[in-house]
Amino acid sequence: MKSKTLKYQKKLLIQVILAVTFMFFFNEFLIYYVTQIQCSWPELDKNTEEVKIKPTKEEPVKAIIIADTHLLGSRNGHWFDKLRREWQMYRAFQTAMILHKPDLVFVLGDLMDEGLWCGNEEFKRYVERFYSLFNIPDDVQMYLAVGNHDIGFHYGISPYLNNRFVTGFNSPSVQLVSLKGNHFVLINSMALEGDGCFLCKPAEMQIKKIQNLFECTKRPNTTSCKDASKLITFSRPILMQHFPLYRKSDIECTDDDAAPEDIKKQLFKEKWQCVSKEASNQLLKQLHPRLVVSGHTHHGCTRKLVIGDGVEISIPSFSWRNKNNPNYGMAIFTPNNYAFSKCKMPQESTVIHLYILSVLVILCWIIYSLQKIKFAKKYS
């Protein structure tokens, strides 16, 4: 009888080990595929085509857009918090690469949580960790915009902090990325103060240069453009930066991933929560973007631009630390059209509830099995 009881106990132990293993496998790996496989690239709508822009024979460009990864540092990051959040972002991002196979990836600032405070050695580790977590296939291109947590707000930015980020992440203050006739303009939001600082003046000059490129590509026969360089194909650009353009608050945002109602009512402070009204209008007049994509607020928002017929979309934080229901943008572009959607990732609350439910089921099964063994032993 003892050997039979021992056999039952071993069998129960194996069952418990298998159940616990599957619990971790599902909650830490499989759930990312179960959730994200439901996403697909949005479809282009012919009704939204810009008839004045000539279509090309090129395949559409597919882009994944994330924001506010906030990799924790040595000051405020508890080791378990860091492990949990970084594993979540790693698995979500790598799952997206496997399932969706984009052409481009954009990361819209606040890559680091303590980039403006950390020393040089910690910054190097930050760079290594970022590219380890957000590793991309060889045929995918990644472009980064800088955020305030990376180098500080405008008046706290030094040439050293700015140059360190630009060099470490290959991310100049203003950059133009062109692929298959689609043009993406990435801008350092903190360089839009308009005060002639070491960061702002060069950024203004570069934006003006890009403006001239677009104008000369659109109207190549203009006298002032005869000796100027131009792009191969004209299309209205996609503007990308960390700060959203000027808005009073998030009160008009009705997205599923929008801020809670109490946060929506909080007024934005120009140059802190959003770009100043003056700089926003200047950007829209200079570049005439068809789409603006931003981050910073940690919540989603879709709104019409105040100048032109474009739209601005704010991407929520990619990290559970800042958002219970994070997601990322999936966009498809042609020179005369685009489509945008968001792909939901597993919610942190869902994973926690699954863990609690799994543990309760396993405990109930252990109690039931032990009672069964005891009963069998008693009446054998």
C-alpha positions in Angstrom: 0.0 0.0 0.0 2.9 2.4 0.8 4.3 1.9 -2.7 0.9 2.6 -4.2 0.6 5.8 -2.2 4.1 6.8 -3.1 3.2 6.3 -6.8 0.2 8.5 -6.5 2.3 11.2 -4.8 4.9 11.1 -7.5 2.2 11.3 -10.1 0.7 14.4 -8.4 4.1 16.0 -8.2 4.7 15.6 -11.9 1.2 17.0 -12.6 1.9 20.0 -10.4 5.3 20.7 -12.1 3.7 20.4 -15.5 0.8 22.7 -14.5 3.2 25.4 -13.1 5.4 25.1 -16.1 2.5 25.7 -18.5 1.3 28.6 -16.3 4.6 30.4 -16.7 4.9 29.4 -20.4 1.5 30.8 -21.3 1.6 34.0 -19.2 5.2 34.9 -20.1 5.4 33.8 -23.7 2.3 32.3 -25.4 -0.1 35.1 -24.4 1.8 37.6 -26.5 1.2 35.5 -29.6 -2.4 34.8 -28.7 -3.0 38.6 -28.3 -1.0 40.0 -31.1 -1.8 37.5 -33.8 -5.3 39.1 -33.8 -3.7 42.2 -35.3 -3.2 42.7 -39.0 -1.9 45.5 -41.2 -4.6 48.1 -41.9 -6.0 48.2 -45.4 -5.7 51.3 -47.7 -8.9 53.0 -48.6 -9.1 54.3 -52.1 -11.5 57.0 -50.9 -8.6 58.6 -48.8 -6.1 58.8 -51.7 -4.6 62.2 -52.5 -5.6 62.6 -56.1 -3.0 65.4 -56.7 -0.1 63.0 -55.7 1.0 60.6 -58.4 0.8 56.9 -57.3 3.9 54.7 -57.7 4.4 51.1 -58.5 6.3 50.5 -55.3 5.0 48.2 -52.6 3.5 50.0 -49.6 5.8 50.7 -46.7 4.9 48.9 -43.4 5.9 50.6 -40.2 5.6 49.8 -36.5 5.6 52.7 -34.1 6.3 52.6 -30.4 6.9 55.2 -27.7 8.0 55.7 -24.1 9.8 52.5 -23.3 11.4 54.1 -20.2 14.0 51.5 -19.5 14.6 51.7 -15.8 17.9 52.9 -14.3 19.9 52.5 -11.1 18.1 55.2 -9.2 14.4 54.4 -9.3 14.4 50.9 -10.8 13.8 48.0 -8.4 15.3 44.8 -9.8 12.0 42.9 -10.1 10.2 45.9 -11.6 13.0 46.2 -14.1 12.9 42.5 -14.9 9.2 42.4 -15.2 8.8 45.4 -17.5 11.8 44.7 -19.7 10.7 41.1 -20.3 7.2 42.3 -21.2 8.5 44.8 -23.7 11.1 42.3 -25.1 8.4 39.6 -25.7 5.9 42.0 -27.1 8.4 43.6 -29.5 10.0 40.4 -30.7 6.5 38.9 -31.2 5.5 41.9 -33.3 8.7 41.4 -35.4 7.9 37.7 -36.0 4.2 38.1 -36.7 4.1 41.4 -38.7 7.5 41.7 -40.4 7.6 45.5 -40.8 9.9 47.5 -43.1 10.5 50.3 -40.6 10.4 50.7 -36.8 10.1 54.1 -35.1 10.6 54.7 -31.4 9.3 58.1 -30.3 11.4 59.1 -27.4 11.9 58.4 -23.7 13.9 55.3 -24.5 15.4 55.6 -21.0 13.9 56.6 -17.7 17.0 58.1 -16.3 19.0 59.1 -19.3 19.4 62.7 -18.2 20.9 61.7 -14.8 23.0 58.6 -15.6 26.8 58.6 -15.9 28.6 57.7 -19.1 29.1 54.0 -18.1 25.5 53.5 -17.2 24.5 55.3 -20.5 26.6 52.7 -22.4 24.8 49.9 -20.6 21.5 51.7 -21.5 22.4 51.6 -25.2 23.3 47.9 -25.0 20.1 47.0 -23.2 18.0 48.9 -25.6 19.4 47.3 -28.7 19.3 43.9 -26.9 15.6 44.2 -26.0 14.5 45.8 -29.3 16.7 43.8 -31.6 15.5 43.9 -35.2 16.1 41.6 -38.3 18.7 42.7 -40.8 16.1 43.7 -43.3 14.3 46.1 -41.0 15.4 49.8 -40.4 14.9 51.5 -37.0 14.8 55.2 -36.3 14.7 57.0 -33.0 13.5 60.3 -31.7 14.7 61.8 -28.5 12.6 62.4 -25.4 12.9 64.6 -22.3 13.8 61.6 -20.1 16.7 60.9 -22.5 18.4 64.3 -22.3 16.2 66.5 -20.2 13.8 69.4 -20.9 15.0 72.3 -22.9 16.7 74.4 -20.2 18.3 71.3 -18.6 19.9 70.1 -21.9 23.7 70.4 -22.2 25.7 69.9 -25.4 27.2 66.9 -23.7 23.9 65.2 -23.0 22.6 65.9 -26.5 25.7 64.7 -28.3 25.9 61.6 -26.2 22.4 60.6 -27.2 22.9 61.5 -30.9 26.1 59.4 -31.0 24.8 56.5 -28.9 21.6 56.1 -30.7 22.5 57.6 -34.1 19.6 60.1 -33.7 20.2 63.7 -34.9 17.8 66.4 -33.7 16.1 66.6 -37.1 16.3 63.7 -39.7 14.5 63.0 -42.9 13.9 59.3 -43.8 12.7 58.5 -47.3 11.6 55.1 -48.4 9.6 54.2 -51.6 8.4 57.8 -52.1 7.3 58.2 -48.4 9.0 60.8 -46.3 9.3 60.7 -42.5 10.5 63.7 -40.6 11.7 63.1 -37.0 12.3 66.1 -34.8 13.7 66.7 -31.3 10.7 68.3 -29.5 12.9 70.1 -27.0 14.6 71.9 -29.9 11.5 73.8 -30.8 11.8 76.6 -28.2 12.6 79.3 -30.8 15.1 81.0 -28.6 18.2 80.6 -30.8 19.9 78.1 -28.3 22.7 75.7 -29.4 20.0 73.1 -30.1 17.2 75.2 -31.5 18.9 77.3 -34.2 20.4 74.3 -36.1 17.1 72.4 -35.8 15.2 75.4 -37.3 17.8 75.6 -40.2 17.4 71.9 -40.9 13.6 72.1 -40.9 13.8 75.0 -43.3 16.1 73.0 -45.5 13.6 70.0 -45.5 10.8 72.5 -46.3 12.7 73.7 -49.3 13.4 70.1 -50.4 9.6 69.4 -50.5 8.8 72.7 -52.2 11.4 72.2 -54.9 10.3 68.6 -55.4 6.7 69.6 -55.8 7.5 72.6 -58.1 10.9 71.9 -59.7 10.6 74.6 -62.3 10.6 77.4 -59.7 13.5 79.8 -60.3 14.8 79.5 -56.8 14.9 75.7 -57.1 17.0 75.4 -60.2 20.2 74.8 -58.3 18.6 73.2 -55.3 18.5 69.5 -54.6 15.2 67.7 -54.6 13.6 64.4 -53.6 13.0 61.7 -56.2 9.2 61.5 -55.5 7.0 64.2 -53.8 4.6 63.2 -51.1 3.4 65.0 -48.0 5.5 64.0 -45.0 4.8 62.1 -41.9 5.9 64.1 -38.9 7.2 62.2 -35.8 8.3 63.5 -32.5 8.2 62.9 -28.8 5.9 65.7 -27.7 2.4 66.0 -29.1 1.6 69.2 -31.0 -0.2 71.9 -29.0 -3.5 71.0 -27.4 -5.2 72.3 -24.3 -5.6 68.9 -22.8 -6.6 65.3 -23.6 -10.3 66.1 -23.0 -11.2 65.6 -26.7 -9.4 62.2 -26.9 -11.9 59.4 -27.1 -9.6 56.4 -28.1 -9.9 53.1 -26.2 -6.4 53.8 -24.8 -7.1 57.4 -23.9 -6.2 58.8 -20.5 -8.6 58.3 -17.5 -11.2 61.0 -17.2 -9.5 62.8 -14.3 -6.2 63.0 -16.2 -8.0 64.1 -19.4 -9.2 67.3 -17.6 -5.7 68.4 -16.6 -4.5 71.3 -18.7 -1.3 70.9 -20.7 1.7 73.2 -20.0 3.3 74.3 -23.3 6.8 73.0 -23.8 6.3 70.5 -21.0 3.3 68.3 -22.0 3.1 69.5 -25.6 4.9 71.7 -28.2 4.1 75.4 -27.9 1.2 76.7 -29.9 3.5 78.9 -31.9 6.0 76.1 -32.8 3.1 73.7 -33.6 1.6 76.2 -36.1 5.0 76.9 -37.6 5.7 73.2 -38.2 2.3 72.6 -39.8 2.8 75.6 -42.1 6.3 74.6 -43.1 5.9 70.9 -43.6 2.1 70.4 -44.3 2.2 66.8 -42.9 -0.5 64.3 -43.8 0.0 62.6 -40.4 1.7 63.5 -37.1 2.6 60.7 -34.6 3.7 61.5 -31.1 4.2 60.0 -27.6 5.0 61.5 -24.2 1.6 61.5 -22.5 1.6 57.7 -22.1 -2.0 57.6 -23.4 -3.6 57.4 -26.8 -5.3 60.2 -28.7 -6.5 60.9 -32.2 -7.3 64.4 -33.3 -7.5 66.5 -36.5 -4.8 69.0 -37.1 -5.7 72.7 -36.6 -4.0 73.5 -39.9 -4.5 71.4 -43.0 -6.4 68.2 -43.3 -4.0 65.9 -41.5 -4.4 63.9 -38.3 -2.3 63.6 -35.2 -2.1 60.2 -33.4 -0.5 59.9 -29.9 0.9 56.5 -29.1 0.7 55.3 -25.5 3.6 54.0 -23.5 4.9 50.6 -24.5 5.6 49.7 -20.9 3.3 48.2 -18.3 4.9 50.5 -15.8 3.1 53.4 -17.4 0.1 51.8 -19.0 -2.0 48.8 -18.1 -3.2 48.4 -21.7 -0.2 49.3 -23.9 -0.2 49.0 -27.6 1.8 50.0 -30.7 1.0 51.6 -34.0 0.8 49.7 -37.3 0.9 51.9 -40.3 1.0 51.3 -44.1 2.1 54.1 -46.4 2.1 54.9 -50.1 3.0 58.4 -51.4 -0.6 59.3 -51.9 -2.3 57.3 -49.1 -1.9 55.7 -45.7 -3.8 53.6 -43.2 -3.2 53.4 -39.4 -4.3 51.0 -36.7 -3.1 50.1 -33.2 -2.2 46.6 -32.0 -3.2 45.7 -28.5 -0.7 43.9 -26.3 -1.6 41.8 -23.2 -2.9 43.8 -20.3 -0.9 43.6 -17.1 -4.1 43.2 -15.1 -5.1 40.2 -17.3 -1.8 38.5 -16.8 -2.0 39.0 -13.0 -5.6 37.6 -12.9 -4.5 34.6 -15.0 -1.7 33.9 -12.5 -4.1 34.2 -9.5 -6.6 31.9 -11.2 -4.0 29.4 -12.2 -2.5 29.2 -8.7 -6.0 28.7 -7.2 -6.8 25.9 -9.6 -3.5 24.2 -8.9 -4.0 24.5 -5.2 -7.5 23.1 -5.4 -6.2 20.2 -7.5 -3.5 19.5 -5.0 -6.0 19.5 -2.1 -8.4 17.3 -4.0 -5.7 14.8 -5.0 -4.3 14.6 -1.5 -7.8 14.0 -0.1 -8.3 11.3 -2.8 -5.0 9.6 -1.8 -5.9 9.8 1.9 -9.4 8.3 1.2 -8.0 5.5 -0.9 -5.4 4.7 1.8 -8.1 4.7 4.5 -10.5 2.3 2.7 -8.0 0.1 1.0 
